[in-house]
Amino acid sequence: MNFALTEEQRQLQEAAREFARAELPAIAAECERNNTPPSHALIKRYADMGFLGINVSSSVGPVRAIEHFGSDELKRRVVPRVCAGEMIVAVSMSEPDAGSALTDLKTRGEPRGDKIILNGTKRWCSGGGHADAYVVYCRLSDAPGAKGIGAVLVEKDAPGLSFGPNEELMGFRGVPSSDLNFDDCEIPAANVIVPAGGFKQLMEAFDLERCGNATMALGQASGALEDVSAYVQERKQFGKPIVEFQAVQLKLAEMHMKVEAARLLIWRAASLAQDGLPSVLHSSTGKCFANTIAREVTGDAMQLMGAYGYSKDFPMERRLRDSWGWGIAGGAIDIQKTNIAGALLGRRFDQRR
C-alpha cells in the first residue's frame, strides 16, 4: 500500500497549485461578486494545460455515464469534446417532488419514430442554462419506480427545452443553477444513454460523482486550513502571534487530522475505482466524511480569524457557505449515512415503509 504520489502526479499537482494560486482567486472573487460563471475560455485553458481528460476513466462528472453506458457513436461525439474543453456536460436529476426520493421523478421521454419526446421539469441543475448538454434522468417506460427510469442526453439547443431563472443560493455563486423545462422537447433516439431499467447503472456511475463532490468539499477544507495557518502566524494579540497560544495549536491539529482523514478516504475510493466504478460504500463514506469535516474546518477557521473571517473582504466566509452546499448537493449527508449502513450490512433499506 503506497500513499506516495508518483513523480508525474507530483508535477501535475504542482502545476495545478501554481495556476490556482496565481489566477483563480481573482476569478473566484468575480464569480462570487456577480454570480456569473467563468467563461468557457477558462475551461479550454484547463484542457490546454492537460487538466481535463488526464485519464477519463478516473475523472468525474456526468460524462462518466456516457463513457460507461452510452453507444459508441455517442461516446465519440461527446467524450473527446469534453476532454478538449469544448463541451460542458451537466447532470439533471432532481425534480420539484423528487430529490432524495429520486425514483419518484415524473419527467418522461416517449419514443416517436427516431425521436424521443420529453415533457416535465427538472430542478436544482448545477450548470442549468450554462452547460452545452445535460444528462437527464427520466422515465422511459410505464414500469413503476426505478424500473422505468433511464437517462438521455439533451443538448442545450434542443427544440422544446427552456431554462428557468438563475437560482440565488447561499453559496455556489458563479455556479449557475436553474430549472430545466421540457415542453415536447425533441432529441434523437440515439441520445438515449441508459434505457428504462438502467437506474442501478446510473447510480453506480453517480458513485464516482460523489467522489468529485467529496474532493470539492476537501478543497474548501484544505484551503481553509492553509489560509488560517498563514493568518495565525501573522496576526498578533497580547504582544505575540496568536499561533503561540496552545488553544490555537490544538485547533490547527484537529483541523489537519480531519483534512488528512478525508483525503485518504477519497483516495481509497478513487484508487479502488481504477478499473471501473467505486463501490457505494467507499464513495458514500468519502463524501459523507468530507462534507462533514468541510463544514467543521471552515467554521473553525472562521472562528480563528474572528471578524476577518466573517468579512466578505476575505474568502473564508465564502468557503464556509460553499462547504454547506456540498453536504446537500449530490445526495445529502444523512442520505449517505443510509447508503453506508445498507452497504455495510449488505441490504437495502426501504424508506417508504
N, C-alpha and C positions, 0 to 999 in steps of 0.2 A: 504494500500500500504506500504509494508515493504522493505526498501532498505538494511537492515542489512543481512549479511551472517549468516547462521546457524553455530553452533559450529563445526560441521563436515566439512562444507565448509571452515571455517577459518583454521582448522587444515590441510586440503588438500592444501590450498593456502600457508600456511607457509612452508609445506614440499616441495612444488614446488619451492618456493622462495629460501629456503636454498640450495636445489640441484642446482638450476640455478646459484646462486651466487658463489657457491664453484667450480663448474665443467664446466659450459658452456662457460665462457669467453675464456678459453684456446682452447676449441673445436671450438668455433666460429672463433677464430684467425687462427687456422689451416685450416679450411674450406675456409676462405677468402684468405689466402695466396696461397693455392694450387688449389683452385676452384674445390675441390672434396667434395662429401657429407660425412656426418658422417656415421659410419659403421652401419650395421643392428643391431649389438650388442647394440648400444645405444638405438635404438627403443625398443629392447627387455627389456632393463633396465627400460624404461618408463613403459612398461607393468607390469613388476615385482613390480614396486613401486606403481602400481594402477592408473597411469595417463591415460591409454588407456581403453576404454570401461567402464568408470565410470558409464555412463548412455548413452547407444548407441543412444537413441532417442534424446539426447541433444548434441551429438557430431557433428562434421562437417567433410566434406570430401566426395569424390566420393562414399564411401561405403554407404552413405545415400540413393543413388538412388537404390542400390541393396537391402538394408534393406526395403525400401518402396515398390519397384515395381518388384523386382526380384522374381523368383519362389522360393518355399520353399527349393528345392534342392540347388539352387544357394546361397541362404542365409546361409544354413547350411555349405556349402563348403567354404564360404568366410568370413562372418562376424566374427565368433569366432576366426579365424586366424588373422584377422586384430586387434581385441581387445587384442589378446595374443602377439602382436608384432612380429608375424611370417610371416606377409604378408603386403606389402605396395601396395596400390592401388592408381593410379593417374587418372586424367581425361584428355581426349584428345578431344578438341572441335574445336579449330581454324584450318584454312587451309590457304594456300597461298592467296586465293581470298575470304576468309570468316572469318572475325574476328568479328567486331561488327555486320556485316550483316550475322549472323550465319546461317540463313535459305538458304544462297547461297552455302552451303557446297556441295561437289561433291563426297566425299568418299562413296563408295557404297558396300552394302552387298547383295549378291544374294543367296537365298536358293537353295541348291542342295542336295536332299535327307535329311540326318540327319546332314548336314554341312551348314555353312554359308561361302561364299567365298567373301573376302574383297579385294577391289582394291582402291587405292587412296593414298594421302599424307596428313598427319596432321602436323601442325606447333605449335611452342611455347608450347610444352607439358612439364610442370614442373614435373620432375621425369622421363623424357624420357631416356630410356636406363638403369635406375636405379631401377625403380619400378618393382614389381613382376607381376602386371597386370594393365590393362588400361580400364577405362570406355570410350568407343569410340562412339561419336555421328556420325551417318552415315545415308545414305539413304537406306531404306529397302523396298521401293516400288517406282513405277513410278509416284506417286502422286506429284504434284508440291509443291514447298515451304515447309512450316512446316509440311504439311500433309504426306509427305513421309519420315520424319525423325524419327528415333528411336535410340536405344543405345544397344551396345553389350559389353560383357566383353572379352577382348583379353589378354591371358596370355603371358608372355614375351618369352616363348619358342615355340609359335605358328608357324607352318611352313609358310613361306612367309612373316614374319614380320622382318624388319630390321630397324636400327636406324641411323640417321644422326650424324654428329659430335656434341659434346657438344658446345652449344652456348657460346660466350664470351659476357656477358652482363655488363652493367654499375654497377649493383648491383646484389643481389641474388646469389653471388658467393657461391658455395657449394650446390646450388640447381640445379641439372642437368636439362637442357632444351635442347630438340633436336626434330628433325623431326621424325615422325613415318611413315615408308614406307610399304604399304601393296601391295604385288605382288602375287595375287591369294592366299592370306593368308587364311588358313583353321581354323575355330573354330567350336565347336559343336553347333548345333542349340539350345541346352539347355542354351547356353550362352547369348541368347537374354534377355536383361533386360527390355527394353520397345520396343514394336513393332512399326511399322510405324504408324504415327498419334499420338504418345505419346510425341511430342515435348513440349506441355504445361506441362505435368507431369515432364519432365526432368528439365524444367526451374523452376518449383516450388521447386524441390529438390535443385536446384542451388541457390535459395534464401537463404538457410541456409549456403551454401558455402560462400556466400557474408559475412555472419556473421563471418566466420572464417577469411576471408581476413581482415575484419574490425578489428578483435581482434589482428591480427598480426601488422597492422598499429598502433593500440593503443599501443601495446607493445613497438614499436620503440619510440613513443612519450613519453610514461610514463617513459621508461628507460632513454631517453634523459633528461627529467626533473629531475630525480633522480641524474644522473651523474653531470649535470650542477649545481644543488643545492649544492652538495658537493664541486664542484670546486670553486664557487664564495665565499664560506666561507673560503677557504684556500688561494686563490690567492690574493696577496696584490699588490696594486698600490697606489702611493701617500701616503704611510705610513699606509694604513689600508686595511682590506679585501674589495674586490670590492662589496660585498653584502651590504656594508654600503652606497653605492650610491643609491639614490632614483630611478634613471633610471633602475638600475638592479632589484630593488624590484618590480617596476611596470611590468617589463618584465616577471619576475617569476610568478607574479599573473596572468597575461594574459595567460601564458602557462598552469598554473594549471587549470584555468577555461575551457580552450579548452579540456584538457585531461579528466577532470571530465564530461564534457558535452558529449564527445564521449563515455565514459564508460557507462553512463546512457542510451544513445540511443541503444548501443549494448545489454545491459542488458534487455531493453524493448523488443527488437526483439526476443532475446533468450527466455525470460520469456513467451511471447505470443505464442511461438512455442513448449511449453512443451508437448502439446497433439497432435502435428502434425508438420507442417512446418510454418515458418514465412511468413507474407504477403510480397509482393514485395515492398509495401510502406515502411514498417518498416525496412526491410533488406537493401533496397537501400538507405534509409535515413541514417542508421547507417554506411554503407560502404562509402557513399559519404562524410559524415562529417569527419569520422575517417581518410580517405585517405587525405583529405584536411588539416586537422589540424596536421597530422603527418609530412607533408612537412613543415608546418609553424613552428611547435615546434622544430623540429630538426634543421631547419635553424636558428631560434633564439638562440638555444643552442650553435650551432657552432659559431655564432657571439659573444656570451658572452665569449666563450673560446678563441677567437682570433686564433692565429697561432696554438695553441694546438688542437683546434677543427678541424683545417684543416689538421693536420698531421695524417699520417697513423699509427703513434705510439699510437694513441688513437682511441677508437671505434666510436667517434661522426661522422666522415666523412662517415663511413660505414652505420651508422643509416640514414644519410641523403640520401645516394644513394638508400638504400633499401626502404625507405619511398616513394620515387618517383615511385618505381616499383609497390607498392601495389595499387597506383592510376591508373595503367594501367592493371594489371592482374585482371582477374575475371570480366571484364566489366569496361571500363574507366569511370572516374569521370563524364564526360558530358553525357555518356550513362545512368548513374544512375539518373542524373537530368531529363532526358526524361522519365525514368521509374517512378520517383516520380511525375512528372506532370501528367502523364497518370493515375496513381493510385489515385492521389488526385482528379482528375476531373471525374474519372470513365469511361475513354475511352482510346482507343489505337490510338496512332499517327502513321500513315503510313509514314515512312521516305522515301519511294520510290517515292512518288507523289509530 
